[in-house]
Amino acid sequence: MEYVILIEKTPTGYSAYAPDLPGCIATGRTLDEVRRRMREAIAFHIDGLKREGMPIPPPTSKAWIFELELEHDIVAERSVETLYDIKAFARKAGIAPSTARVYAHRYHIGRKMGRGWVFSDDDLEALLRRHVQSS
């Protein structure tokens, strides 16, 4: 599962929270510290939910970036994209890395970067749609 984490600058450092895990928050003086503490907070939060027999909320939040001009007009927008290496993508798709490489060529998904491949959530959705259509 992948959760969106929002990190905000504060007068004393940074604070972070997970919109899909209500009450799961962390603070830190630096970005590295707040990220480390947020990892710990998520593990602690989910462990607590499990111990209490409560369901773990599924991740549903998505992040978008809106580019504004000085007059506050939105001039562009894009989703925040998570990129996966071929092994992580294959694990998410439930296939072997070699199969992911074949599908990248066959279905025109992923991007060749340097000597390896990177894939996005859109690539995963496209692959899953193709498998549903062919079933």
N, C-alpha and C positions, 0 to 999 in steps of 0.2 A: 504494500500500500504506500502511496505517496501523498503526503500532506503538504499543502502550501503553508509556509511560515512567513509571517510578516515581521520585519524588523524596522523599528522606528528610532530615530535619534531623539534623545532626551537631554535635558540640561546636565545630567550627570553621567551620561553614557548612552546605552541602548536598551530598549525593551523589545521583547519578541512574543508573539502569540501564534497559535494555530487556530484559524477560524472554525475548523471542523472538529476540534477537540476543546470544547468550552471549558475554561478554567485552567488550561495548560499554558503557562506563561513563564518567562524567564527574563532576567535583567543582567547586564554586565557593563563594565567600564569600556570594553573594546568590542569590536565586531566578533573577533575570535572567541572572546569570553562568552558573549551572549549566545553565539552559535553552539559552543560546547555545552553551556548550561541548558540550552533548549533541547539538545539531544538527550541530555540526562532527564529533563522534565518530561519529555514525551515517553521515554522508557518507563519512568516512574508512574506517569498518568495511566498508561495502558496496563501496566502491572496492577495498579489499583483497581481499574475497571474489571480486570479478569478475576482478581481476588474477591470482589463483591458480586461476581456473577452477572455483571452488567455487560450489555453489548458494546463492542468497540465501534464507534461511529465510522461509517465509510467516508473516505475522502471525496468531497464533491466540489470544493472551491477551485476556481481557475483564476489565474492572474493575467491581467491585461495592462499594457502600458499605453497611455494616451499622451501624445506629444502636443503641447499647447504653444501657441504663439503668445507674444506679449499681451495681445488684446483678449487673451483667454479663449481664442478659437481653437478647436481641435483640428490639427492639420494632418495627423496620422495616428493610427492605432495598430497595435500588434499584440498577439498573445505572447506571454512569457513562455519560451520554448525550453523544454528539457531535452537534452541530447544524450543518447545512450551509445556506448561503444557496442560492437557487434555481440560480445558475450552477454552484456546486460540486456540488450534487445532480444536476443534469442531466449534468454531465461524468461523475460516477460511474455514472449509469444509462445513459449512452450515448445520450442524447436531447437535443433542443434545450430551452432554458429555457422557451420558449412551450409546448412539449409537456408539460413538467413541471407548468406551471400548469394545463393542461387536466386532466392526470391527478390533480392535487391535488383538483380539484372533483369529478371523476368517481368517483374511488376513495376519497375522504375520507382522504387522506394529507396530511401536512404540517400546519403551523399558520401562520395569518396572524398576523404580528407587526408592528405599525406599518404601514408601507406595503409591506412585503415578506413573503416566505414563508420559513419555516425547515423543514428536514426532518431526520429522524434516520435512523440505520441501520435501525431497525424499518420506517420508511417505505420505504426502499430494498428491504428484503426483501419487504415486502408487494407492492410494484410488480413485482418480479421474479417472485414467485409467480403473480401475475395474468397476466403474459406467458407463463409456462410453461403455465398452465392453458388459455390461449386458443390456444396453438400446436398 
